[in-house]
């Protein structure tokens, strides 16, 4: 019985963290910062977010306004306006 519960729990954790299920964002604006860039993102519902990309953070990629990206998310700071996403990695979609 414990194996079954552990197996279901493992399946749930893997499926919830799958990059396939990661939300897709459009970059609407880019601000150059001292150590990186702040990306202004919009999801399919029109919600605006920001995330910082930089070499020291280990998540820097070359992006342009209009690019579509997926983020591997470490944390979401929802009490900020706009909402801040602390991203582990950023993938530019074709």
Backbone bond lengths (Angstrom), bond angles and torsions (degrees), N, CA, C in turn:
res aa  C-N    CA-C-N  psi(-1)  N-CA   C-N-CA  omega(-1)  CA-C   N-CA-C  phi
1 X - - - 1.438 - - 1.537 110.54 -
2 X 1.340 116.96 -41.49 1.462 119.91 179.59 1.520 111.31 -63.87
3 X 1.316 116.25 -35.87 1.468 119.20 178.40 1.516 110.95 -64.06
4 X 1.317 115.98 -39.35 1.458 120.40 179.57 1.532 110.67 -64.83
5 X 1.322 116.63 -44.60 1.468 120.88 178.55 1.524 110.13 -64.51
6 X 1.324 116.84 -44.38 1.464 120.85 178.84 1.529 110.56 -62.09
7 X 1.320 116.96 -41.53 1.458 121.23 178.58 1.524 111.90 -62.91
8 X 1.336 117.09 -43.20 1.457 120.66 177.91 1.527 111.44 -65.54
9 X 1.332 115.98 -40.36 1.459 120.42 178.30 1.526 110.69 -63.94
10 X 1.320 117.12 -44.31 1.461 121.52 178.31 1.519 110.92 -62.02
11 X 1.325 117.53 -43.73 1.464 121.56 177.56 1.518 110.63 -59.90
12 X 1.329 117.59 -43.56 1.461 122.04 -179.38 1.520 111.30 -63.10
13 X 1.337 117.30 -44.18 1.463 121.30 -179.74 1.521 110.60 -63.92
14 X 1.320 117.33 -45.28 1.467 121.27 -179.35 1.523 110.29 -64.99
15 X 1.315 117.95 -43.80 1.462 119.87 -177.10 1.522 111.84 -69.36
16 X 1.331 117.92 -32.47 1.468 120.85 179.58 1.521 111.66 -73.32
17 X 1.305 118.29 -25.65 1.457 121.74 -178.26 1.513 112.95 -101.38
18 X 1.296 116.88 10.85 1.457 120.93 -178.00 1.521 110.88 -68.65
19 X 1.347 117.99 130.90 1.456 119.52 177.50 1.517 113.40 -63.41
20 X 1.336 116.87 -20.16 1.460 120.87 178.11 1.525 109.64 -63.46
21 X 1.341 117.24 -33.90 1.446 122.06 -178.57 1.528 112.37 -88.89
22 X 1.327 117.71 -1.56 1.459 120.78 -177.61 1.520 109.35 -65.54
23 X 1.339 116.35 138.35 1.464 118.66 179.95 1.525 112.13 -65.79
24 X 1.307 114.99 151.87 1.459 121.84 178.89 1.524 108.19 -104.26
25 X 1.311 116.12 134.74 1.451 122.78 -179.40 1.517 109.74 -121.92
26 X 1.329 115.92 152.40 1.462 122.25 170.97 1.519 107.90 -106.30
27 X 1.329 116.45 137.09 1.463 120.62 177.81 1.525 107.80 -83.12
28 X 1.341 116.26 120.71 1.461 120.96 -177.74 1.527 112.54 -103.06
29 X 1.341 116.52 -20.07 1.459 120.81 -177.80 1.523 108.00 -162.09
30 X 1.330 116.60 148.69 1.465 122.09 176.50 1.523 107.82 -131.45
31 X 1.341 116.45 128.06 1.462 121.39 174.97 1.517 108.87 -113.75
32 X 1.331 116.13 127.47 1.463 121.35 177.25 1.521 108.66 -75.50
33 X 1.327 116.54 129.06 1.454 121.80 176.54 1.512 110.49 -111.66
34 X 1.318 115.15 -176.38 1.463 120.50 -178.49 1.529 111.53 -65.46
35 X 1.328 117.22 -45.85 1.471 121.55 -175.88 1.524 113.97 -111.69
36 X 1.320 117.56 2.20 1.454 119.43 -177.56 1.512 110.55 -178.91
37 X 1.312 115.88 -152.85 1.459 121.80 -178.45 1.521 109.36 -130.53
38 X 1.316 115.83 143.45 1.460 121.16 171.40 1.520 107.49 -98.49
39 X 1.320 115.60 123.23 1.462 121.50 177.63 1.515 108.95 -98.23
40 X 1.312 116.47 130.63 1.455 121.83 172.26 1.521 106.09 -97.21
41 X 1.313 115.42 123.66 1.461 121.97 -172.24 1.518 110.68 -119.57
42 X 1.317 115.24 152.66 1.456 120.59 174.84 1.522 108.21 -133.92
43 X 1.334 116.25 133.40 1.462 119.50 178.18 1.525 109.80 -91.14
44 X 1.322 117.00 -177.97 1.465 122.19 -176.50 1.530 112.00 -64.33
45 X 1.321 117.78 -22.51 1.464 121.55 179.77 1.529 112.04 -88.50
46 X 1.335 117.32 -4.40 1.452 120.79 -179.82 1.518 114.48 89.82
47 X 1.331 117.35 6.77 1.459 121.24 178.00 1.518 109.52 -75.46
48 X 1.324 116.53 135.75 1.460 122.27 -176.95 1.526 109.88 -98.42
49 X 1.320 115.61 136.44 1.460 123.93 179.52 1.520 108.25 -133.75
50 X 1.332 115.92 165.42 1.461 120.51 168.12 1.518 108.40 -130.84
51 X 1.325 115.19 154.96 1.454 121.77 170.82 1.523 107.18 -148.73
52 X 1.315 115.53 148.47 1.458 120.79 179.13 1.521 108.61 -103.17
53 X 1.338 115.65 131.93 1.460 120.35 174.82 1.525 107.77 -115.60
54 X 1.317 115.33 137.27 1.473 119.79 178.60 1.518 109.54 -160.41
55 X 1.317 115.10 158.94 1.462 119.93 176.77 1.526 110.55 -64.43
56 X 1.361 119.64 -44.18 1.472 118.81 178.31 1.530 113.39 -60.52
57 X 1.341 117.16 -31.93 1.465 120.20 177.81 1.529 111.92 -75.59
58 X 1.325 116.93 -16.76 1.462 121.15 -179.83 1.512 113.80 79.17
59 X 1.339 117.40 14.19 1.459 119.55 -177.54 1.527 112.56 -123.54
60 X 1.326 117.35 20.22 1.473 120.47 -177.00 1.527 111.31 -75.82
61 X 1.324 114.75 133.43 1.467 122.75 171.16 1.526 107.36 -142.02
62 X 1.319 116.72 156.43 1.459 120.90 175.16 1.523 108.49 -77.83
63 X 1.318 116.21 122.74 1.461 121.36 -179.45 1.519 109.78 -136.17
64 X 1.316 115.24 162.06 1.455 122.98 176.98 1.518 108.88 -135.54
65 X 1.327 116.34 157.09 1.458 120.75 174.16 1.529 107.92 -57.74
66 X 1.314 115.87 134.28 1.467 121.68 -178.09 1.512 113.76 99.92
67 X 1.341 117.44 -17.92 1.465 120.27 177.40 1.518 110.16 -64.16
68 X 1.319 115.06 149.21 1.471 121.93 172.53 1.511 107.28 -103.53
69 X 1.337 116.44 134.64 1.458 121.12 -175.83 1.524 110.97 -135.78
70 X 1.331 114.37 156.19 1.460 122.69 169.26 1.511 107.02 -117.71
71 X 1.329 116.60 143.25 1.450 121.55 -178.56 1.517 110.78 -117.11
72 X 1.321 115.23 140.33 1.457 120.26 165.59 1.524 103.91 -90.84
73 X 1.317 116.33 115.27 1.463 121.94 -168.42 1.523 111.58 -97.58
74 X 1.344 115.20 129.43 1.462 121.54 172.48 1.518 111.25 -88.73
75 X 1.332 115.68 -41.64 1.458 120.37 -174.20 1.527 108.86 -158.91
76 X 1.336 115.76 150.22 1.456 121.62 174.77 1.521 107.66 -123.24
77 X 1.325 116.08 123.90 1.462 122.12 179.63 1.523 107.66 -100.59
78 X 1.331 115.32 88.55 1.463 121.32 -172.84 1.519 113.39 -76.21
79 X 1.325 118.35 -15.98 1.456 120.04 -178.07 1.525 112.62 -83.58
80 X 1.333 116.84 4.43 1.461 122.19 178.46 1.529 108.96 -99.92
81 X 1.328 116.71 158.52 1.454 120.86 177.61 1.518 109.15 -131.59
82 X 1.332 119.31 109.64 1.459 126.00 1.05 1.534 111.85 -73.71
83 X 1.310 114.71 166.97 1.459 121.92 179.46 1.524 108.87 -61.22
84 X 1.337 116.06 135.26 1.460 121.26 -179.77 1.523 109.66 -101.19
85 X 1.313 115.65 130.93 1.460 121.69 173.83 1.521 107.26 -107.76
86 X 1.333 116.28 123.51 1.457 120.96 173.04 1.523 105.11 -90.22
87 X 1.328 115.66 108.90 1.464 120.17 -172.81 1.507 112.27 -101.34
88 X 1.329 114.51 139.36 1.469 121.08 176.42 1.519 109.97 -83.36
89 X 1.329 115.48 -39.24 1.465 119.93 177.96 1.517 108.81 -151.40
90 X 1.332 115.39 157.31 1.454 123.00 179.95 1.532 106.85 -128.29
91 X 1.324 115.78 129.22 1.453 121.38 178.51 1.521 108.93 -116.45
92 X 1.323 116.18 123.37 1.472 120.93 177.34 1.527 107.55 -83.43
93 X 1.333 116.09 129.15 1.461 121.89 -178.98 1.517 110.39 -92.60
94 X 1.299 115.83 149.73 1.480 121.54 179.28 1.507 109.77 -73.69
